[in-house]
Amino acid sequence: MAVTAKELVDIGRARGLTAVGVAAAAPFEETRVALEQRRERGLHGGMAFTYRNPARSTDPSRTLPGARSLVVGALDYQRERPDPPTRGPVGRVAAYAWEDHYAALRDALEPVAERLRRDGHRAVVLADQNPLVDRAAAHRAGIGWWGRSSNVHVPGVGSMVVLGSVLTDAPLDPAPGPVPDGCGSCRRCIDGCPTGAITEAGEVDARRCLAWLVQAEGVFPVEYREALGDRIYGCDECQDVCPPNIGRKRRPSDAGDAGAWVDVVELLGLDDRMLLQRYGRWYIPRRDPDALRRNALVVLGNTGDAGDAQVIAALRASLASASPLVRAHAVWAARRLGRADLLEPLVDDPDPLVRAELA
């Protein structure tokens, strides 16, 4: 008997997926136009991912010629945030990055793909990859509605989910239609965003979005450093204020406080190899450890104690770094903590990044 959409949905659910739906693998034309328009307006903020080649990321047949269907899965990662360690300062990590939820998602989708292959169909698992616009696929498959924050909201679950798909050439019955909008007149995500990155039209301006800025290359924008607060990687603000997420009871995190918080002074003391070994599963631009040190120094400036000997030692070491990016952000952190006296050795620093911070 030929495999059916219902059978595949049941397999996904049995493997722990929070929601599973089926959609036609036709091109996502509206999404392509939206991506191209946002890129033209600069809203992508230099982000690549699906913006790099919208024609490809919105056309499943570019990944699997002859593709006919998508089996889309959502996996809930919402957990109770552990209390921060008493030692400090510590950096806050966004909930999606506490553990490798995409590994669990791929493990749940692979049996769906295997079932399709047993019937002689081609099937490819796509999760946390650029060839497919996963939120558009989830919306088409009836997984959830588009929220104003641009996240997909699963009814009864919320938006704290990771999304992935099995792309196949099997003809499958699609979901009856998209999930109706559940946001109504609510605008808590718009009002709650620390940098005003969410527009009235429900678009995210990546040039302001802290979740992107901590992953972007180069200097962290001065105008958003204070707003970063203690966030060292990611930002959950638009999701933390969202009523469907607030209303859910969260279970404890399997990662404990080690996944949710980062000792900033300790991170700044790690060499390149150890830093990438510990945090390498995060998206770090060009795999450059100094990008994460940059974030840590902004957090240190926002949350550090100017009288803490360990904080001052970390600042001194960063001010003496061989990396201009690190030295520049250490200058800002020292000034933020009222320790401009530490900057004397950099008065004649020749690098333009450092000189711009000193000016």
C-alpha positions as CSV (number, residue, x, y, z in Angstrom):
1,M,0.0,0.0,0.0
2,A,1.4,3.4,-1.0
3,V,2.5,5.7,1.8
4,T,-0.1,8.4,2.8
5,A,0.2,11.8,4.3
6,K,-1.6,10.6,7.5
7,E,0.9,7.8,7.9
8,L,3.8,10.2,7.7
9,V,2.2,12.7,10.1
10,D,1.7,9.8,12.5
11,I,5.4,8.8,12.2
12,G,6.5,12.4,12.9
13,R,4.3,12.7,16.0
14,A,5.4,9.3,17.3
15,R,9.0,10.6,17.0
16,G,8.2,13.5,19.2
17,L,7.4,16.3,16.8
18,T,5.0,18.9,18.3
19,A,3.2,19.5,15.0
20,V,3.3,17.9,11.6
21,G,1.7,19.0,8.3
22,V,1.9,18.4,4.6
23,A,2.1,21.0,1.8
24,A,2.6,21.1,-1.9
25,A,6.2,21.7,-3.0
26,A,5.2,24.5,-5.4
27,P,7.4,27.7,-5.4
28,F,6.7,30.2,-2.6
29,E,6.3,33.2,-5.0
30,E,4.9,35.6,-2.4
31,T,7.8,34.9,-0.1
32,R,10.4,35.3,-2.9
33,V,9.0,38.7,-3.7
34,A,9.0,39.7,0.0
35,L,12.6,38.6,0.4
36,E,13.7,40.5,-2.6
37,Q,11.9,43.6,-1.6
38,R,13.2,43.5,1.9
39,R,16.7,43.0,0.6
40,E,16.3,46.0,-1.7
41,R,15.2,48.1,1.2
42,G,18.1,47.0,3.3
43,L,16.0,45.3,6.0
44,H,18.1,42.1,5.8
45,G,21.0,44.0,7.4
46,G,23.6,42.1,5.4
47,M,22.0,38.7,6.5
48,A,22.7,36.0,3.9
49,F,20.8,32.7,4.6
50,T,17.6,32.6,2.5
51,Y,18.3,36.2,1.4
52,R,21.4,35.2,-0.5
53,N,19.4,33.6,-3.3
54,P,15.6,34.0,-2.8
55,A,14.9,32.4,-6.2
56,R,16.5,29.2,-4.9
57,S,15.3,29.2,-1.3
58,T,11.7,29.7,-2.3
59,D,11.7,27.0,-5.0
60,P,11.9,23.5,-3.6
61,S,12.6,22.0,-7.0
62,R,16.0,23.7,-7.0
63,T,16.9,21.4,-4.1
64,L,15.1,18.3,-5.3
65,P,14.1,18.3,-9.0
66,G,10.7,16.9,-9.4
67,A,9.7,17.7,-5.8
68,R,6.0,17.4,-5.2
69,S,5.4,17.5,-1.5
70,L,6.8,18.8,1.8
71,V,6.2,17.1,5.2
72,V,6.8,19.9,7.7
73,G,7.6,19.4,11.4
74,A,7.8,21.7,14.4
75,L,9.6,20.8,17.6
76,D,8.8,22.8,20.8
77,Y,11.9,24.0,22.6
78,Q,10.1,26.2,25.2
79,R,11.8,25.6,28.6
80,E,11.8,27.3,32.0
81,R,14.9,29.5,32.2
82,P,17.2,28.5,35.1
83,D,18.2,31.2,37.5
84,P,21.5,32.8,36.6
85,P,24.6,31.6,38.5
86,T,25.5,33.7,41.5
87,R,28.9,34.4,40.0
88,G,29.0,37.2,37.6
89,P,28.9,38.8,35.2
90,V,26.9,36.4,33.1
91,G,25.6,36.6,29.6
92,R,22.1,35.5,28.6
93,V,21.6,32.9,25.9
94,A,18.4,32.8,23.8
95,A,16.3,29.6,24.6
96,Y,16.7,28.1,21.1
97,A,20.5,27.9,21.6
98,W,20.6,26.2,25.0
99,E,20.7,22.8,23.3
100,D,21.0,21.6,19.8
101,H,17.3,21.4,19.1
102,Y,17.9,21.0,15.4
103,A,19.6,17.7,16.0
104,A,16.5,16.4,17.7
105,L,14.4,17.8,14.9
106,R,16.5,16.1,12.2
107,D,16.3,12.8,14.2
108,A,12.5,13.1,14.3
109,L,12.2,13.9,10.5
110,E,14.6,11.2,9.3
111,P,12.2,8.3,9.9
112,V,9.6,10.1,7.8
113,A,12.1,10.4,5.0
114,E,13.1,6.7,5.4
115,R,9.4,5.6,5.1
116,L,9.2,7.5,1.8
117,R,12.4,6.0,0.5
118,R,11.1,2.5,1.3
119,D,8.3,3.2,-1.2
120,G,10.9,4.2,-3.8
121,H,10.5,7.9,-3.4
122,R,13.3,10.4,-3.1
123,A,13.3,12.3,0.2
124,V,15.6,15.0,1.7
125,V,15.6,16.3,5.3
126,L,16.0,20.0,5.5
127,A,16.5,21.6,8.9
128,D,18.4,24.8,9.8
129,Q,19.6,25.1,6.2
130,N,19.4,27.8,3.6
131,P,17.8,26.0,0.6
132,L,14.2,26.3,2.0
133,V,12.2,29.1,3.6
134,D,11.1,27.0,6.6
135,R,8.5,29.4,8.0
136,A,6.7,29.8,4.7
137,A,6.6,26.0,4.4
138,A,5.2,25.6,7.9
139,H,2.5,28.2,7.2
140,R,1.5,26.5,4.0
141,A,1.4,23.1,5.7
142,G,-1.0,24.4,8.4
143,I,1.5,24.2,11.2
144,G,0.7,27.7,12.4
145,W,0.0,31.3,11.6
146,W,2.3,34.2,10.8
147,G,2.8,36.3,13.9
148,R,3.6,40.0,13.8
149,S,7.0,39.1,15.0
150,S,7.5,37.2,11.8
151,N,7.6,33.9,13.8
152,V,5.2,31.0,13.1
153,H,2.8,30.4,16.0
154,V,1.6,26.9,16.5
155,P,-1.9,26.8,18.0
156,G,-1.8,25.8,21.7
157,V,2.0,25.8,21.6
158,G,3.3,29.2,20.6
159,S,6.3,30.4,18.6
160,M,9.1,28.8,20.5
161,V,9.6,26.0,17.9
162,V,12.3,24.9,15.5
163,L,11.1,24.1,12.0
164,G,12.2,21.6,9.4
165,S,10.9,19.6,6.4
166,V,11.2,16.4,4.4
167,L,11.2,17.3,0.7
168,T,10.0,14.5,-1.5
169,D,8.8,13.6,-5.0
170,A,5.9,11.6,-3.5
171,P,2.4,13.0,-4.3
172,L,0.8,13.6,-0.9
173,D,-2.5,15.1,0.1
174,P,-1.8,18.6,1.5
175,A,-3.2,20.3,4.6
176,P,-6.7,21.8,3.9
177,G,-5.4,25.4,4.4
178,P,-3.4,27.8,6.5
179,V,-4.1,28.3,10.2
180,P,-6.2,31.5,10.8
181,D,-4.4,34.5,12.3
182,G,-4.3,34.4,16.1
183,C,-2.6,37.7,16.8
184,G,-5.7,39.9,16.3
185,S,-5.0,43.5,17.5
186,C,-2.1,42.4,19.8
187,R,1.1,44.3,19.4
188,R,3.1,43.3,22.4
189,C,6.0,42.1,20.3
190,I,6.2,45.4,18.5
191,D,6.1,47.4,21.8
192,G,8.4,44.9,23.6
193,C,11.2,44.9,21.2
194,P,14.2,46.7,22.9
195,T,15.3,48.3,19.6
196,G,12.1,48.8,17.7
197,A,13.1,46.3,15.1
198,I,9.5,45.0,14.4
199,T,7.6,47.3,12.1
200,E,3.8,47.9,12.1
201,A,3.6,45.8,9.0
202,G,5.0,42.8,10.9
203,E,8.4,42.9,9.2
204,V,11.7,42.6,11.2
205,D,14.4,45.2,10.4
206,A,17.5,43.1,10.9
207,R,19.6,46.2,11.2
208,R,18.0,46.7,14.6
209,C,17.3,43.1,15.6
210,L,19.6,42.1,18.5
211,A,19.2,38.4,17.5
212,W,20.9,39.2,14.2
213,L,23.3,41.8,15.4
214,V,25.1,39.3,17.8
215,Q,25.6,37.1,14.7
216,A,26.6,39.8,12.2
217,E,30.2,40.6,11.3
218,G,32.2,43.6,12.4
219,V,31.5,46.3,14.9
220,F,28.4,46.0,17.1
221,P,26.4,49.2,16.4
222,V,27.1,51.7,19.2
223,E,23.4,52.8,19.3
224,Y,22.2,49.3,20.3
225,R,25.0,48.3,22.8
226,E,23.1,49.4,25.9
227,A,19.9,47.8,24.6
228,L,21.8,44.5,24.3
229,G,21.9,44.3,28.1
230,D,23.1,40.9,29.2
231,R,22.3,39.1,25.9
232,I,25.4,37.4,24.6
233,Y,23.7,35.3,22.0
234,G,20.2,35.6,20.5
235,C,17.2,37.6,21.9
236,D,13.9,36.2,23.0
237,E,12.1,39.4,23.9
238,C,9.4,39.3,21.2
239,Q,8.6,35.7,22.2
240,D,8.8,36.2,25.9
241,V,6.1,38.9,25.8
242,C,3.9,37.0,23.4
243,P,0.6,35.9,25.1
244,P,0.6,32.3,23.6
245,N,4.1,31.8,25.0
246,I,3.4,33.4,28.3
247,G,0.4,31.2,28.9
248,R,2.2,27.9,28.6
249,K,3.7,26.0,31.5
250,R,7.4,25.5,30.7
251,R,9.3,22.4,31.7
252,P,12.9,22.5,33.0
253,S,15.7,22.7,30.6
254,D,17.8,19.5,30.1
255,A,20.9,21.8,29.7
256,G,20.6,23.4,33.1
257,D,22.2,26.8,33.7
258,A,25.2,25.8,31.6
259,G,23.1,26.2,28.4
260,A,21.2,29.3,29.4
261,W,24.0,31.5,30.9
262,V,27.6,32.1,30.0
263,D,30.3,33.3,32.4
264,V,31.6,36.3,30.5
265,V,34.9,36.7,32.2
266,E,35.6,33.0,31.7
267,L,34.7,33.2,28.0
268,L,37.1,36.1,27.5
269,G,39.9,34.0,29.0
270,L,39.4,31.1,26.5
271,D,41.8,30.7,23.6
272,D,40.4,30.4,20.1
273,R,40.4,26.6,20.1
274,M,38.6,26.2,23.5
275,L,36.1,29.0,22.6
276,L,35.0,27.3,19.4
277,Q,35.0,23.9,21.0
278,R,32.6,25.1,23.7
279,Y,30.4,27.5,21.6
280,G,31.0,26.3,18.0
281,R,27.5,25.0,17.5
282,W,26.3,28.6,17.6
283,Y,26.4,30.7,14.4
284,I,29.6,32.7,14.7
285,P,30.4,34.8,11.6
286,R,33.3,33.3,9.7
287,R,34.0,31.1,12.7
288,D,35.9,34.1,14.1
289,P,36.1,33.8,18.0
290,D,36.6,37.5,18.2
291,A,33.0,38.0,17.1
292,L,31.8,36.3,20.3
293,R,34.4,38.1,22.4
294,R,32.9,41.4,21.0
295,N,29.5,40.4,22.3
296,A,31.0,39.4,25.7
297,L,32.6,42.8,26.0
298,V,29.4,44.6,25.4
299,V,27.7,42.4,28.0
300,L,30.7,43.1,30.4
301,G,30.3,46.8,29.9
302,N,26.5,46.6,30.6
303,T,26.6,44.3,33.6
304,G,30.1,44.2,35.1
305,D,31.3,45.6,38.4
306,A,34.0,48.2,38.0
307,G,35.3,47.2,41.4
308,D,35.6,43.5,40.6
309,A,39.3,42.5,40.1
310,Q,38.4,39.7,37.7
311,V,36.4,42.1,35.5
312,I,39.2,44.6,35.4
313,A,41.7,41.8,34.6
314,A,39.5,40.7,31.7
315,L,39.3,44.3,30.5
316,R,43.1,44.8,30.6
317,A,43.7,41.6,28.7
318,S,41.1,42.6,26.1
319,L,42.6,46.1,25.7
320,A,45.9,44.4,25.0
321,S,44.4,41.9,22.5
322,A,46.0,41.5,19.0
323,S,42.5,41.9,17.6
324,P,41.4,45.5,16.8
325,L,37.8,44.4,17.0
326,V,38.3,43.1,20.6
327,R,40.3,46.2,21.6
328,A,37.7,48.5,20.2
329,H,34.9,46.9,22.2
330,A,37.0,46.7,25.3
331,V,37.4,50.5,25.0
332,W,33.7,50.9,25.1
333,A,33.2,48.5,28.0
334,A,35.9,50.3,30.0
335,R,34.3,53.6,29.5
336,R,30.8,52.2,30.2
337,L,32.1,51.0,33.6
338,G,33.7,54.4,34.3
339,R,37.3,53.0,34.0
340,A,38.7,55.3,31.3
341,D,41.9,55.2,33.3
342,L,42.6,51.8,31.7
343,L,42.8,53.3,28.2
344,E,46.1,55.0,28.6
345,P,48.1,52.3,26.8
346,L,45.9,52.7,23.7
347,V,46.3,56.4,23.2
348,D,48.5,55.9,20.2
349,D,46.8,52.8,18.8
350,P,47.0,53.0,15.0
351,D,44.0,50.9,14.2
352,P,41.0,52.9,12.9
353,L,38.4,50.8,14.8
354,V,40.1,51.5,18.1
355,R,40.7,55.2,17.3
356,A,37.0,55.6,16.4
357,E,36.1,54.2,19.9
358,L,38.6,56.4,21.6
359,A,37.4,59.6,19.8
